[in-house]
């Protein structure tokens, strides 16, 4: 069998394939073998053999390079690396290039808005030498001991809220997400985030909302006890959105739901400002730089309206994550770390090291270091909000590490 036409996981000798059977081995079917993810084994291609000069037993998709088939001589597509007939290559390239543009469209720092889009760091953990790690670790220990950041441990999963969901939801594949969302909502109640009077409307703005799962849980838990309306923001479209959007709408009595496919940096509440008394910005999880852009946008919105006979409430409830994506240019409070003698390079390496906070072994010293770094970064965000007028800013460990290692929410009120 020609190795040129084989995939990476394809075995060269068909006799060695474990799932080989007599029907697959018949010569009226393509003998190309590929890995089947569903059955977790190698299987033959089911397409019929095509006509080709060398009478090889392969379909038109799996002929080797240089072999002439029904669609011309087989060549390799430069974009997807698939073997394709020269006669249909031009049409294939149009579709392939379009898909490639969607998938790999270059994104600059200004456009990193949602948790699903970011630029990967060039710094790799393996490239940071032990001396640098030791130096960063010592500075973190000094900074942590002097600041002594307070994280409130408050996991709220009371029976009343849990009973609003079915057993399938609480025990299904997404039960961990649901428990996080319930605890975030219950912590919001504990902090008196929402106006409890029906005449005082609450606009829930979910940033980087995805399919809207967090808003869905908020509405089910709330059950119209407070007057909720929802504004869902994400720069991407989701096929699964209709399920949650329609569920929220079906449970709304006085409020409304609107979804906008925009960047967070383009968000405006001008059309909603006179209709609502309480603006609550929520998200789970808001990765790395997307959190910084969101905080800056909320502060800008607040500053735009605070002189207009300001009698509104602005609240923030954000579960932070993916701190390793931050750098000295995008982090909102790099000055705090400069005050503790961190250089730009040290800060960027430090944020990369923060990914150790997701290690399974919670007793590992690397896990402890990563957790301290994440806590200090979130503390820096809290101080940034305080410096821009927000009060009662706090960090809350809202769920156990067995559910998620990214278990801290930032709550701020004005």
N, C-alpha and C positions, 0 to 999 in steps of 0.2 A: 504494500500500500504506500502511495506517495506521501511523504511527510509534509509536502508543501500545502496540501489541502486539509490538513488536520488542525483541529482546535488545540488549545493548550492542554486540555484535559483529556484529549482523545488518545486511546491506545493504538499503537501502530499495528499490532497483530490482532485481527478479528477473533482468532481462536482463543485469545486470552480474556475476552470480554465476558464478564460473569453472567450477564443477563442474555447471553446469546441463545437463540432458539431456532428451530428449523424454519419457521415462517420468515424470520428476519433474514436468514441466510439465502433466501431465494434470490436469484439474479435479476428478477424483474423489479426489484427495489434497489434504491441507492444504498451502497455499502459504506457510506460515510457515517462514522460513529461519533456521537457527541454526548456530553454530560447532561443528564436530565435532572434538573434541580428538584422536581417534584418527587421522583422516585429514588433520587440519590444513587444513580447508577448510569452506566453508559448504554445508549440505545442507538439503533440504526435510524437514519433518516427515512421517513415513510414515503418520500416523493418517488415517482417512477424514473427509471433510467432514461436519459435523453440520448439523442443521436449525436455521436462524435466520431472523429476520424480514427481514433485508436480503439474504439469499441470498449471504452472503460465503463465500469458498472456504477456510474454516478449520475445524479441529476444535474440540471443546468446550473444550480447554485453551488455545487461542490466539485466541479471539474477543476483540475489543477491549472496553475498559471501556464499560459502558452498553448493550451489545448483548445482546438476549435470546436465549438458547440453550436447549438441552434441560434444563439444570440451573438455569434462572432467569437473571436479569440479572447480567452479569459485574461483579464488584467486586474490589477489590485487598485481599489479605490483609495486615494491618498488620505481621505478624511476618516472613513470608518474601517479601512483596511480589509474590506470584504472583497472576495473575488467576484468579478462582474463581467459580463459579456461586453466587448468593445462597442457593439451596435446599440446597446442601451445605456452606455456609460454616461452620455450627456444628460439624459433625463434623470438618471440616478443621482448625478452630482447636484442637480438643482434641489432635489428633495433632501439630499444628505447635507448640503450646505445650510439649508434653512433650519434643519433640526440641530445642526452643530451651533448655529448662531444663538439659538434659544438656550442651549445647554451650557455653552461655554462663553457667553457674552461677558466681556471684560467689565469688571465692576471696580470703581475707584473708591477711596475711603469715604467720600462724601455720599456715596450711594449705598452704604452698608446700613440698611434700615431694619430689615426683619431678621428674626433668628435663623432664617434659612439661607441667608446670603452673606458671605464674608470672604475675605482674602486670607488664605492660609499663611501663617508666619513662616519665614525662611529659617528661623532659629529652631533647631531640633534639640531635644533634651540630651541626646547622645553627644552633641557638639559642645555642650557646656562642661568645662573641665571641673574637677573636684575642688580645686582651689577657689574658683569663682563661686561655686555652690556654697562652700564653707563661708566665704566672705559675705554672701547674700544672707545666709542663714543667721550669722552673727548680728548683722544689721537688723534683720527682722525681729530677732529676739529682743534686742534693745528697744526698738520702736514699739513692739507689742507690750513690753513691760511698762514703758512710760505712758503710753496711751491707755492701756488696759480697757479695750473696747468692751462694751456691755452688749451681750446678745441674750435676749429674753427667750427662754425655752417654754414654748406654749403650743402643744399639740392638741387641737380641739376637734375631736371626732365624736360628738355627743350622739346619743341614740335618736334624739328627735330628728336630726338632720339625716342620719344614716337610714332611717325608716322611710325617707322620701324617695329612696331608690330601691330597685328590685334586687333580689339576691344574685341574679345573673350579672347585673352591673357591678355589684360590690365584690363579686368573686371571679369576674371574667378577666379577659386579657388586659383590659384597660383599668383594672381596679386601682392600681397604684396612682394613675393620673387622677382618677376620681377622688381618692382620699386626699390627695394634695389640694385639689380644687375646693373640697368641702372645708378643709382646715383653713385655707386662705379666706374663704367666705366667713367662717366663724370668727377668725381673728379680726376681720373687718368689723363685725358686729361688736366684738369686745372693745374695739377702739372707737366705737361710735362714729364710724365713717359716714353712714347714711342718715339722711333726714327721715325721721319716722312719721312726719305728717304728710298726708296725701296732697295737701296744697303746695308742699315744697318738693318739686320734682327732682329726681336723681338721674343724671345722664352718666351711664357707665360706658367709658371709652376704652375698648380693649385694643391694645397696641400689639402689632404682630400677631393677630388673632388666629391665623390659620383657619381651621374649620369652625372656630367659635366655641370650642369646648368649655372654656372657663366661663364665658357669659351664659352658656346653657346651664351650667351647674349653679351659677348665681341666681338665675331666674327660678329654677326648681326649688332651691333652698329658700328663696325669698317668698315665693308663692303669693306675690302681690301684696305682702304685708307692708312693704315700702313701695313707693311709686317709681318703678324702674323703666327707663328707656335705654336703648343700646345703640352705640355707634361702633361698628366693627371695622378696624383698619388693618389692611395688609396689602402689600404691593403685588401679591400673587393671587391667582384665582385657584379655587379648590373645588374639585368635583363633589367632595363630601359636605360642602358648606350647606347645601339645601336642607339636609337632614336636620342639622342643629338650628339653622335659621328658622325653618318652619316650625320646629318644636317650640322655640322661644316665642314666636309670634302667636302660636296657639294658646300660650299661657299668659300672654299680656292682656290686661284689661284696659288700663288707661294709657299706658306708655306706647312706645313704638320701637321699631328696629330698622336700622339702615346700615348697609355695608358699602364701604368705599374701597376700591382697588387703587390706592395711592401710596406714595412714600410717607412715612411718618413726618419727614421734614416739610411736607406740603400740607400737613394737617392745619385746619382752621376751624374755630368754633364760633365764628362771627354769626353764622346762621342759627346758632343754638343758644347764644349768650343770653338773650332776653327771655327764653322759654324755660330755662332751668336755673335752680338755685344752688345745686350741688353738682360739681363735676368730679367724677372719680375715674382716674386713669389706672387701669389694671393690666397685668400681663403675667404669663407663665409659659415658659421661661424666656426672658429677654436677653439674648446672648451678647456678651462682650460689648462692642461698640454701638450696637443697636440700643443698648440701655443709655449710653451717653447721649446719643442723638435724641432719644425720647425725653430725658431729663431737661436737656437744653430747650427742646420744643415746648415743654410744659412751662418752663420758666419764662420763655418768650411770650407765650400766650397770657400768662399771669401778669407780666409787666405791661402788656398792651392794654389790659383792661382794669388794672388796679386803681387808676385815677378816675374811672368813670362811675363815681358814687359807689365804690366797690362794696358790695354786700353779699358776694358769692363765696362759696366754699370750694377750695381746690384740694383734692386728696390724691395721694399716690400709693398704690399697692403693687409692687413689682417683685416677682421672684427672680433673683439674679442668677446668672450662670455663665459658663464659658469665659471666665476671666482671662484665660490664656490668650484670647484674641486681642486684648487691649495692648496699647503701646503708649509711649510718652506723649505722642501728638494727639491721640484721641481720648485718653483718660481725662475726666473732667477736673481732677484735682492732683495733677502731677507735682504741684508745688509742695504739697504735704510731704511727699517722699523726698523731694529735694531738701527740705528742712532737716531730714535725717540722713543727709549726705549720700543719697542715691544718685548716681549718674544716669544718663539716658540709657546707656548700654546695660547697666545693672538692672534698671527698672524693667526693660524689655525682656531680659533673661528671667527676672523675677516673676513676671506675669506668665511666662512660659512654664516655669516650675509650678505654678499654681494648679496645673492639671494633675499633680500628685494627690490632690484632695479627693480624687475619685477612685483612688486605689482601694481594693477590697479589704486589705488588712488595715484596720483602724488603729492598730498599735504600732504600725510602721512609723519610724521617725520622719520619713518622707511625706507620709499622709499628714502628720501633724504640721510639718512645715507648709505644705500646700494649703491646709485649712487656715493657718494663721495669715498667709498672704491674701487669701480670698476675703477673710474678715477685715483686714486692714484696707483693702481696696473698697469694700462696701462701706467701711467707716469713712473713707475719703469722700464717697458719694454723699453720705449723710451730712458731713461738714459743708460740702458744696451747696447742698440744698438749704442748710441753715444760713449760710452766707448770702443766700438769695431770697431770704424772707420767709422760708417755711419753718414751722414750729412743730414740736412734738415728733421729731424725726427719730426713728428707732429701727433696730434690726431684731427680727424675731425668727427663731428656729421653729418653724411651723409644722414640721413633720420629721419622723425618725430617719436615721441614716439607712435603715433597712429598706425604706421606700425609695429614697433618692439621696445621693450625696450632695446634690444641689438643693439644700433644704432651708434656705434663708430667704425671708422676704424683707423688703425695705418698705416701711410705711412712713409717710409724711403728710402733714395736714397744714392747711392755712385757712 
